Every structure is written in structure tokens, then in C-alpha cells.
Amino acid sequence: MPDWLAEWFSSFFNGVGIGMASKIWNAAMSAVTGIITSTPQEFSSGTWSLVEKKLYPWSLSIGLSLLNLFFMIAIWQAVKNFHQNITTEMIVEALVKIVAANILFINIMPLIKSFFDIAALMTGEVMTMEVPGLIVDDLDMGSALFYLLLGTGCLLLSIICGGMILLTVYGRYIKLYLLVLMAPFALPALIGGQGAEHTFYAWLKTFLANVFEIVVIALALVLSFKLIQGGIDLFTADGALAAFDGGIQVINSMLTMVLVTVSVKTANSFLTRAMGL
């Protein structure tokens, strides 16, 4: 197709179609890759300052008060079981848990920050690719008809998929801030006996899953970007359909956006199942 005719087709059909959809998608991916290696401290210094200096001391004071309560619960559980004698091993185990809980209370914030730094470094090592654009090179009858009939749908799909990925990545930081504030509430359960200590392990698993979720998201994005660069030919146009291969490319681009979005949205559940968290 002559350049002047291709330019005319592009300006006429591509105004609210794949061109704008590609720009929105690329902008969303650039925003995600721009913050994906940031720790919660770097993501929003103001929010982190509020969490660390105002809200965390409040939850820490409550957690320290709960420490004595859970210790009394553990003692009561041991005493009320008349068929089970209180042995030296039980006393030593209780004392070890108290010491461990106190050490964790003192060092929980530095430990949390260390995990944040580790996840950010791992993500930085993984995220080594530029964001590829969703561009249809072959501007033919098929792409022109597609722009005319379904261009708005492609635009809406890029907004929805890009928005879902942004919400997933941004929402992770909110969950991490909440998990930091919940840590002092979960720690006392460690010495509360077999029934109560599951609370601490549940918090720990949730914390690890959300911290390292970003690494899985980065891996999913890198693999998806490689697929986009190489081209995903889920549908092909051969023979008489060759005149519509531009439209086929647009369909493949739309499916690519859906596949990337699903991969990012399911990263947390995938990590949880794979690692038993």
C-alpha cells in the first residue's frame, strides 16, 4: 500500500482505535514498570512516614499488651488439661516462645524492611526489558474494517486491562502497609498455644505472599513482553483471508492484553499455591 494511502487510512480509522488503545496500554505498562521495583518506603514516602511514625507505634503498644494476655491463655490451656502433666519441656518451650516473641517485637520493623529490599532487588534483576508497543504494521482492508467496527471495543479493552494491572500493583502496596500494622497483633499469638499460634503463621504466610508477589508479576510481565515482541499468532490469515491479516493482528493484540492481565491478576494465587503459603 502506498505511504500516502496508509497514512490516510491511519488518520481516518485509527483515531479512536488501535492507535489510542496502544498508547493507553503502553502508558499503563510504563507506569507499572516505573514503580514495580520500588519498596513501600519509596512508593509513597508520606504514607510510609504515617505508617511507621504514627500508626505502627499505636499497634505496637496494643501488641505488647496482648503478649501478656496470650501468655496467660497458654498457661490456662496447660493447667486445665488435668490428664496432661506440666513438664519441664512445656515450661522451657513457653519460655523460648516468650523470648522469641520479644526479640521479634524489637526487630520486626527492620526485618520487614529487609524483606521489602530483597523483593525490590529481585524484581530489579528480573525486570530488564523495555515495554513493547502493541502496533499493527499491516494496515489493510482487514485492519480498516476492524477499526471501523470494533475500534472502540479495543480501546475499552486497553483501558480495562491496563487499569486492572495498575490496580493490582498499586493495591499490593496498600496491603503491605496494612500487614505492617497487623504484625504486632499477630506476634503475641505465637505464644498462645497450638490453637492461637495459627494466627501468627497465617499473617506470616500472607506477608510473604504479598511481598514476593511483585517478583512473580515481574516475571509474568517479562515473559509477556517477550511474547509481544516475538508476536503471538493465535489466529492466522491464510489464502483468501490474507487481505484481512491486519485485523487478525489487532485480534492477537487484544488477546495479548487479556493474557497479560490474567497473568498479573493471578500472580498472588499462583505463588500461594506453588509455595504452599
Steps between C-alpha positions, in 0.01 A plus 500: 500500500639848411622706794252782439210256492621320814529837676147590395365167624685547827370852560143409407453163663760503773378809689310313769621149422815301543724809496342657807458159661870435452589835657282432804639150537860620466437778754358250750791261450750784537334608825514144632862438403591841643392405853536124496850511650405750771480399865195616699727769650584631153152454353351764730732654754214695658286190551795304635581781743140488627517122538841486666488804728133528600297187432763233568586623856128487577464140379830407669375617840185290462704201388725520804192503723365195319828317562418454871143402416603225259758373751226467761283319243780251434549439875126451549481250213780298660349513849145404402618178332509287816587189304820669379770573754694827484850388417833676489491482120173693491640772726817529293295517179285780644806696609664456159186630328490803730863583428445449125190721505684778682793482256258518210323799654832682522618409150177458303520835320864453384411147387199626306714765328758234413235289328380808311857566380552136397179496294591831333850377412366172359243691293770734370707202386200351318360818343757553224276559195352810342123521464410391145219680325193332356533620141334364188747537214285364219233763432267326255131444441471273802649747744298785351174310539598397851579859600166609360292225666683406819752776558309633800492151653877475463535839668277397791691172537831686529351727769357205696808279475746782568289619793478150653877456486556843654251425778668165568847652534388811688266299724792279606663797672182574694490138617865521609432812707209319668712190564765712671235640735358152565837348593486601871153345525617170350825460694344438847308205357835322461500419874127434530520127450415275207158654445613862498839477330331432166416871496869589488575242230205627293635855521851381410378308194288792383790740551746286300246443222432873459865605531628261233190524282671785316781266391247266337327799340834617359568152360153490343550844342845414362374177346196682360716779356717237330191340351382839374836570337504158338134523404217281620334335202194348665309571182650506150368621167591277207376485145193712438523643853841650431332831416373514858824415679513852646176431684640165615799683647267727694313197639831347605593829671172501692553141611851594608365771729257250654772238552735749666222624728400150606864410570547806723167461680567134586862551610411502870287186489762326284776581751281390789427162343850442366675577830230374735451843657 
